[in-house]
Amino acid sequence: MDIGRGMVAIAAALAVLTAYSTASAQSQAVTKAIETVGKNPESESKVRNLLILGCGLMETGGIYGLLVAFLLLFVF
């Protein structure tokens, strides 16, 4: 394995780390949403809608990172 292939592997590993950061951010968002609904049950529908939208946006970042990792590993 030459140095270029090793650098591509490291870059792919860093791109996969986006999945970890996505999961961490989503867990924090869900925790805060549960706390908010626990304190104010009337806000459940608004919090749920914002939570679904936010988690969807966060998930796209993780999917893009996975896509970049696959491209790095299988194209280069």
Secondary structure, 3 states (H helix, E strand, C coil): CCHHHHHHHHHHHHHHHHHHHHHHHHHHHHHHHHHHHHHCHHHHHHHHHHHHHHHHHHHHHHHHHHHHHHHHHHHC
